[in-house]
Structure formats: structure tokens, C-alpha cells
């Protein structure tokens, strides 16, 4: 009897963990992605690879496959479910992308926010420093 209860509890916990991975939220409610933004932005080859990935024009290196799932939500909500660190990194990444490669920024934004309906609010959010 106890063995069955323990097995059920372990199975339930496993399902809950898998669901949190699938939905992309950790226990604190933040989006799960962790990318070394500076390493990508300072390396043309990596930046090209990530841009191709996000535009569905090539394979996705490392964690970009996971982060790619959240771009639409990030653009729509200004990273509302991101942790403070993720918000900081997102701002840095998109500020630099917009500055260094405005065409790529425009293409990525348009892909994940058709009609650019949230471009003005996202751009304003990028310029702000609030968390």
C-alpha cells in the first residue's frame, strides 16, 4: 500500500516537472531561458546563427531553440513573466540587436509579432530601465 502511494506521488511530481518544462515556466513563474547574450552579440558567427534560427532559416544553436518559443510572448508582454535578470538580458540583447543589425531586429520582431502591433510598446520598454 505504501509502495503504491509513493509510486503515485513520484509519478505526479514527475508529471508536474515535465509540464513546467513544456509550458516554459519555473516554480517562480519566470520564463526558462538562459543565454549568454554578450557572447552572442560579440561574435558575428554566433549572431548570424541565432538570427537564422529565430527566422527559421537554419538550425538553432544551444538554448536558442528553447528561447525561441518565448519571443512572441516577450514582445507582446514586454517580458512580463521574465525574472529581473532575464529582463535585463533581454533589454541588452534587443537594444544591441536593434543598434547593430536593425534589419534583423525588424525581421525577428515581425515574425513573432505579425503586424508589429506591439512594436511601439516594446521599443518604449527597451528604452526604459524599470524592472
C-alpha positions as CSV (number, residue, x, y, z in Angstrom):
1,X,0.0,0.0,0.0
2,X,2.7,2.5,0.9
3,X,4.8,1.4,-2.1
4,X,1.8,2.3,-4.4
5,X,1.3,5.7,-2.7
6,X,5.0,6.5,-3.1
7,X,5.0,5.5,-6.7
8,X,1.9,7.6,-7.4
9,X,3.4,10.6,-5.6
10,X,6.7,10.2,-7.6
11,X,4.7,9.9,-10.8
12,X,2.6,13.0,-10.0
13,X,5.8,15.0,-9.2
14,X,7.4,13.8,-12.4
15,X,4.3,14.9,-14.5
16,X,4.3,18.3,-12.8
17,X,8.0,18.8,-13.6
18,X,7.5,17.8,-17.2
19,X,4.6,20.2,-17.5
20,X,6.7,23.0,-16.1
21,X,9.3,22.3,-18.8
22,X,6.7,22.1,-21.6
23,X,5.0,25.3,-20.6
24,X,8.3,27.1,-20.1
25,X,7.7,28.3,-16.5
26,X,9.8,27.5,-13.5
27,X,8.4,27.3,-9.9
28,X,8.7,31.1,-9.5
29,X,6.6,31.7,-12.6
30,X,9.5,33.1,-14.7
31,X,10.3,32.1,-18.3
32,X,13.0,29.5,-18.6
33,X,15.8,30.6,-20.9
34,X,19.4,31.2,-20.2
35,X,21.5,32.6,-23.0
36,X,24.9,34.3,-22.7
37,X,23.8,37.5,-24.5
38,X,27.3,39.1,-24.7
39,X,28.9,36.0,-26.1
40,X,26.4,36.0,-29.0
41,X,26.3,39.8,-29.6
42,X,30.1,40.0,-29.7
43,X,30.5,37.0,-32.1
44,X,29.4,37.6,-35.7
45,X,29.2,33.8,-36.4
46,X,27.0,33.2,-33.4
47,X,24.9,36.2,-34.0
48,X,24.3,35.0,-37.6
49,X,23.4,31.5,-36.4
50,X,20.9,32.8,-33.8
51,X,19.3,35.2,-36.3
52,X,18.9,32.4,-38.8
53,X,17.4,30.2,-36.1
54,X,14.9,32.8,-35.0
55,X,13.9,33.4,-38.6
56,X,13.5,29.7,-39.3
57,X,16.3,29.9,-41.8
58,X,18.8,27.5,-40.1
59,X,19.3,25.2,-37.2
60,X,19.1,26.5,-33.6
61,X,22.3,26.5,-31.6
62,X,22.1,25.5,-28.0
63,X,19.5,27.3,-25.9
64,X,18.1,29.4,-28.7
65,X,15.7,26.6,-29.6
66,X,14.1,27.0,-26.1
67,X,14.3,30.8,-26.0
68,X,12.7,31.0,-29.5
69,X,9.4,29.6,-28.0
70,X,9.0,32.7,-25.9
71,X,9.7,35.6,-28.4
72,X,6.1,36.2,-29.2
73,X,5.1,36.4,-25.6
74,X,8.2,38.6,-24.7
75,X,7.3,41.0,-27.5
76,X,3.6,41.1,-26.5
77,X,4.1,41.5,-22.8
78,X,7.4,43.3,-22.6
79,X,8.9,40.2,-20.8
80,X,6.2,40.3,-18.0
81,X,6.9,36.8,-16.9
82,X,10.7,37.2,-17.0
83,X,12.9,37.3,-13.9
84,X,14.7,40.6,-13.2
85,X,17.9,39.1,-14.7
86,X,16.1,37.9,-17.8
87,X,14.5,41.3,-18.3
88,X,18.0,42.9,-18.1
89,X,19.5,40.4,-20.5
90,X,16.5,40.8,-22.9
91,X,16.9,44.6,-22.9
92,X,20.6,44.4,-23.5
93,X,20.2,41.8,-26.3
94,X,17.4,43.6,-28.2
95,X,18.9,47.1,-27.7
96,X,22.2,45.8,-29.2
97,X,20.5,43.9,-32.0
98,X,18.4,46.9,-32.9
99,X,21.5,49.1,-32.9
100,X,23.9,46.7,-34.7
101,X,21.5,44.9,-37.0
102,X,18.3,46.9,-37.4
103,X,17.1,44.7,-40.3
104,X,17.5,41.5,-38.3
105,X,15.7,43.1,-35.4
106,X,12.8,44.2,-37.7
107,X,12.6,40.7,-39.3
108,X,12.6,38.9,-36.0
109,X,10.1,41.2,-34.4
110,X,7.7,41.0,-37.4
111,X,8.0,37.2,-37.4
112,X,6.9,36.8,-33.8
113,X,4.6,39.8,-33.7
114,X,2.8,39.9,-37.1
115,X,1.7,43.4,-38.0
116,X,4.1,44.8,-35.4
117,X,1.2,45.5,-33.1
118,X,3.4,45.7,-30.1
119,X,6.4,47.4,-31.6
120,X,5.8,50.8,-30.0
121,X,5.3,49.4,-26.5
122,X,8.2,47.0,-26.8
123,X,10.5,49.8,-28.1
124,X,9.5,52.0,-25.2
125,X,10.1,49.1,-22.8
126,X,13.6,48.6,-24.3
127,X,14.4,52.3,-23.6
128,X,13.2,52.2,-20.0
129,X,15.2,50.8,-17.1
130,X,12.3,49.7,-14.9
131,X,12.1,46.0,-13.9
